[in-house]
């Protein structure tokens, strides 16, 4: 199939692995093998050991590369494995410029692990191009973007930052977990490496942990597979198959969840007990125009701020439909408390400085009817109001 002849909706279903050429099976075979017979040790076959290459994993790697518009895709044991291995392209005394409101696990890796190996970093407000330019040093090797950022949905202009990074000889890495290639393709905007926690929207069913990386940069395409093999943080064949299966319904799932997220955002934005709502669908969002330029939709993740931790506790006690859990991007709606979940590894002062307060909640909208979630939230918010009246507040 010529990739750009058809829509993403069609291409996600009809890739290079739409059927098995040997049997005609319309599902990629799971090659649950750790090692492969070599008929001639002077001329070894394509596969020898599954850490170095597995046909099922390779099918996933080829599919995500195709959908992101890259030349090389890699599948890892988790999103953090993909991010960690990518950072291993750096050396002692190298420097990273990284968005200040990055995912807590990435913050921990950069702040507490890479620092021990002599890799320096500077956190910046990536929405401010002047701040990014000022932070770049002679030894800067990577500018790391997360957009929309977790959990306040701040928007970075990928194209502008990538041009700035290239002018200084730096790679641009983009965490595209919230958008996926269905809504945003950073390589087309000038990025060098795209990263995903495929656990989230790409797999989409809360049943697998996986990470993906895609590049069209020749140096990264050479270095990253070497590091993946060296560190061994690969995705197993069965999990690769689960991600491939989830990928087939990505477009329709994300469209439905995004439509619902827009409705829920509007409801929360009008509610007197909700102090602030964060979602790129709002015209009042500071990154609204930038996001509209670089993405095909606002996505299915939103955050909203209640008065304080007590309000969050009361709300979460009475809300019924979403599961209250770590993670996002599943068929079921997931409500998270960033202060104690995704950003628990971030020191409190750093967290508060980034606006991740004790009243902040993040909602990943699933496939439920949005009116049901609104009804559920309305009942839970009424309980907060009743509590405040009871306490005289």
N, C-alpha and C positions, 0 to 999 in steps of 0.2 A: 504494500500500500504506500502511495506517495503521501508522506506525512501531512503536508499542508494542503492537500486536495480536499480534505474533509475536516469537520469540526472536531474539537477535543472530545466531545460526547461520543462520537463514532470511533475516533482513533484509540481511545482508552480501551475499547472492546476488541479492536482488530489490529493487533500488532504483529510482530514477527513470530510470535509464538501462539497464534490463534488455534493451531492444531499440531499434534505431534506428527512429524513427517514419517515416522516408522509405522505407527499404528492408525493414525488418523484421529486419535483421541483429542477431544476439544478441551482438554485440561492438561497443563504441563505435568509430565511425570515427576514424581518425587523420587529422586535418586538418593535413597537412604544408604549411601555407601561411604565408608571412611577412606577407602583406598581403591585403586583401579589396576587391573591386570595389564602388564606391559608385555606385548608379544615380542618386542625386539628392544633390548635395553640400549642399543646403539641409536635407535630411532624411537624414543618414547612417545606415547600418545599425548593428546591434548590435556588429559587429566591424569594426575598421579596420586594426589592426596587431597582430601576435601577442604583442608585449610587453604590450600593454594588455588583451588578451583573446583566447583561443583556445578553440574549442568542445571540444576533447579535454581540455585542461587544466581548463576549466570543469566538465566532467563529473566529474572527480576531485575538484575543490574542493567541488562540491555533495554528492558521496557522503561525503567525510570529515566535512563539517559535519553531515550527517544522522546518521551513526553516532556522532559525539561529542555530539549533542544541541545543536549550535550553530546560529547564524543565518548565519554567514559563514565559508567556508573558503578558504584560499589555498595554492597549491602553488609551492614554491621550488626553486631549483637544488640545494639541499642542506639538511640539518638546520641547519648553521651559518648558511646564508643566511637561513633562517626566523628563527633566534634573533637574528642581527645586525640584520635589518630591523626586527624587533619592538622592539629596544632603541633604534632610531632615532626612536621616538616621544618619547624623552627629550630634554631640553635641557641646556645648560651649567648647572652648579650643582645639578642634580637628583641624587638619591641612590638607590642600589639596595641592598636587603638581600638577600643571596644565600646559599644553602646552601653550607657550607664544603667539602663533598666533591662538588662539581659536576664534570661532565665537563671534561676538560683543555682542550678547545677553547673552552668557555664561559669557563673561568677565564682563558685567554689573552685572549679578547675583552674581558672586563671589566677585567682587571688591566693590560693593556698597550695596549689600543686606546681604549676608552671613557674611560679616565683622561686620555688626551691631549686629549680634547675637553671636559674639565672636568666629567665625570660621575663622581661619587664612589660608592664602594661599601663595604660592610661584609660580610665573610664571617662567618657564624654557624653554630652547631650548630642546625640547623633542627628537630631532635627536641626541643629545649628551648624551650618557648613563652615562658618568662621571658626567655631570651636574645634571642629574636626581638623581643619587646616592647621590650626595652632598646635594641636596635639601631635601631629606627625613630626617625627624626629628623623635624623639621618639613618638611624638603625631600625626604623619601623619597617616591618615586613608584611604585616597583615592589618587590614581595617575590617573589623568584624561587625556586621549589621544583623539586627533582628527586627524585622518589620512585617506586620505590626508587632510591636514589642509586648512582652509578657510581664505584667498583666494589665498595663494601662493603655495598651493599643496605640502607643506613640508611633508615628509614621516617619520613616527615613526615606529621603529621595535617593533611591538606589543608583540611578543613572548619574546624578551629580556627584555622589560620594565615590562611585567607581571611577569617574573621570579624574577626580582629585587624587585618588589612590594611584592610578596609572601614571599620573604626572610625576609622582614621587617614587615610582618603581615598586609599588606595594601590590600585594594580592588583595582582592576583595572577597571575603567570605560572607554568605547570606544564609541565615537560618530561615527557611521558607515553610516551617511546620504549619503555621496558622493558615497559610494560603493554599499550599500545594500547587503543582503546575496547572491545576484546573483554573486557578484564579490569578496566579502570578508566576512569571518565568524570569527570574533574575539574570540568567545568562544572556537573555535577549537585551537586557538593560545594561550590560557591561560587566557583570560580576564574573569572577573566575571560578568560584566553587559554591555550589548550593548544597545545603545540609537539611536533613529532615529527621525528626523523630517520626518514623513511619508507624510507630505504635498508635499514633493519633489518627488523623483523618484518612491517611492513605490506606492503612489496614482497616480501621474504622469500627471494630467490633469488640474492643476491650479483651481480646483473646491472644495477643501476641505482643512481644517487645522487640522492636527492630529500629535500625537506623539506616539512612541512605545518604549517599554523597554523589554529586554529579559535577563534572567539569568539562570544559572545552579548551582548557589551557594545556598545551603539550607537556610542560614541566610537571604540573600537578598530576596529569594523567600517567606520567611515568613514576613519580615518587609515591603517590598514595597507594597504589596496589602493592608496591614493595613493602610499605609500612603495614598495610593490612595483613599481609602474609607474615611479616616479622612479628607483629604483636598478637596475631591470631584471634582478633576480636571479630570473627566472622558470624554471619547469620546462618543457622542450620537449614537444611533442605526443607524440612516440614514447615518451619516458620516462614521460609521464603515463599513456599506455596500458599500459605495463609495470607501473606501480604499481596501476592499476585491475585488471589481471589478477591480480596477487599478492593484492590485497585479497579476492578471491573465496574464496581458500582460507585466509585468515587464521585463522578460528575453529578449523578442524580441525587446522591446523598447530600453533597455539599450545596447544591442548588436549593433543595428543600430546607435544609437547616439554616441557610443564609436568609431565605425568605422569612422563616419563623423568627430568626434573630432580629431582623429589622422590626417586626411587629412588637416583639417583647421590649426592644430598646425604646420604642416610642411610648409604650405603656409606662415603663420605669421612668422615663424622662419627664413624664407628666405627674408622677406620684409625689405628694408632698413629703413623704418620709424618706425618699431617696435623694441624697444630697448631690450626687453627680453620677452621670452615666458615661461610659467610654465605649464608643463603637464608631468605626469610620463611616457609617451610614448617616451620622448626624452632621448637618451642615455647619454646626457650631464646633465640630471637632477640628483642632488646629491643623491636622494633616489631611483634611477632607479632600482638597483639590489635588494634592500630591498623590494620594492613594488612588483617586479616580483615574489619574493619568497612567499609573503603572500597574494597576490591578483591574481585574474584570468583575470585582464584586467586593463587598465589605467583609465577607466571611461570617462564620457562625459562632465566634467567640466574642463576648462582651463582658465588661466589668461594671460594677456599680458600687457606690459608697453609701453605707448606712451611717448613723450617728457615731457608733462606737462598738466595742467588742460585745457589750451587753445586748445591743440591738441585733448583732449578727447571731449571737447565741440563741436569742428568742426566735428569730426568723428561721434558723436552721432546725430548730426543735419542732417547728410546726409545718414546714414545707414538706410535701409528700412525693412529688413526681421525680425531681432529679435525685440521682444518687449523690451523696456527699462524699467526695473522694478526690484523690490525686488523679491527674491526667485529664485528657480532653479529647475531642474529636471522634466520639463514638456514636452509635445509633441511639443510645440513651443519653439524655441530658445529664451533664455532670456539673455539680456546684462545688467550687473549691474555695478555700480560705487561704489566700497567698501568704499571709503572715505566718501561718503555721504549717503550710504545705509546700507549694512550689518554691517559696523564698525563705523557708525556715533556716536554711544554711547561711543566709545573709545576716550580718550583725544588725541589731535593731536600729541603730543610728543610721546605717547605710540604707536600710529598708525605708525608714521614715523620710530620709532625704530624697528618696525617689518617689515619694507619694504613696508608698504601699503601707497604708495605715491599718489600724486594727478594725476599722469599719468596712474594709474593702472585700468584696466578694467577686469571684470570676465565674461566669456561666458559659459552659460549652453547650450550645443548643443541639439537641438530637432530632429525632424524627417524630416526636410526639406532636399532636395537634397544638399549635401555639396558643390557641384560646384556652386550652386546658391548663397549660403552664401559667398563663396570666391569671386564671381563676385561682389556681393553687397559690401563686405568689400573693394575690390580693388577700386571701384568707390569712396567710402567714404575716403579712405586713399589718393587718388589723390587730393581730395579737401584740405586736410591738406597740401600737397606738394604745391599746387597752392597758398594757403594762405601764406606759408612761403616765396615763391618766391616773392609774391606781397609785403610782409613786408620787404623784403631784408634779410631774415634770412635763 
